[in-house]
Amino acid sequence: QVVTQHEALDELLIPVLDRELKALDGVEHATLRLGAYELRDHLEITYRVVLDEAIELAKHFGGADSHKYINGVLDRLSSSLREAEKQQAK
C-alpha cells in the first residue's frame, strides 16, 4: 500500500519536513512514508509504537543521526493525524 500511495503520503509529509523531499536520503524517505502510512491508516497501532518502529529502522539502516530526524518528523505528523490520541497520552 505504501508504494501505491506514495504521492498521498508525501503530501502528508511535506508540511512537517524542514527540507525538500528530494533532499531526503532514500532510507529516510522510505521510513517516513511507512510511518506516515501507519499513522494515517493503522489506528490500531499506537503512535508511540509507530515512532519506535521507524526509529529502529532508521538506526539499523539509515545514517548516523537519521533516527533523530525520523523521530522529529513523525512526531510532528502524529500531532495532526493522531491529535486525540496524543492528548489522551499526556
N, C-alpha and C positions, 0 to 999 in steps of 0.2 A: 504493500500500500504506500509506503514511503516514496518509492520510486515513481509510481504513477501520479502521486500528489505533490511532487517536489515543488512545483510552482506555487501552489497554495501555501505550502509550508514555508517557503522562502518569504512570501508576503507577510506571514506572521512574524518572521524573524527580523525583517528589515528595520522596523521601528525600534527594536531593542538592541541593535548592533551599534558599535561605535566605529565601524569601518564598512567599506563596501563588501558585498558578497564575494566579489571576485578576488578580494584580498585575503579571504579565509583559506587556511590550509585545507586540503581535501579531507583529512580525517576530522578536523574541527567542523567543517561544513556538514559532513555526513552525520556526525554525532549530534549536532544541533538540530538537523532535520528529524532525526529519530526521536530526540527529546521533545521537539515541538509536536510531532505526531502523537506521542504517548500522552502528553499534557492535554492535547485537544480531544483525542478520540478514545482514550482509555482511562476513564474516570475511576475505574476500579483499582487503578494503581495510584497510590498517594503521590502527591507532587514531590515529597521528600525522597521517595524511592526512585522516581524518575530522575531526579537530580543526582542521587547517589550512583545510579547505574551509569549515567552519562559521564560523571566524574571518573569512575573506574575505567570506562572505555578510553577516555582521554589520557589517563595516567598510563595505561598499558600501551596504547597505540599512537598517541599524539606526542607533540613536542614537550619540552621540559615543563613549561608552565601553562600549557593549554587547558589543563583541568580547571585552573582558576578562572580562565576566560569563559569556559563552558558553564561553570557554576554561576557566574555573574549574569550571563545572557539568559540562561534558562530560569534563573530566579526572577529576573525582570519579567520574562514572558509568563511565568506562573502567576505573577501578581495580577495580570489581566485575565488569563484563562482559568485560573483557579482561585479567584479572589475570596469567595466564601470559605473555601477550604483553608486558605491561609489565615483568614480571620479567626476561624474556629481553633486553629492550632496555637494561637497566641495565648 
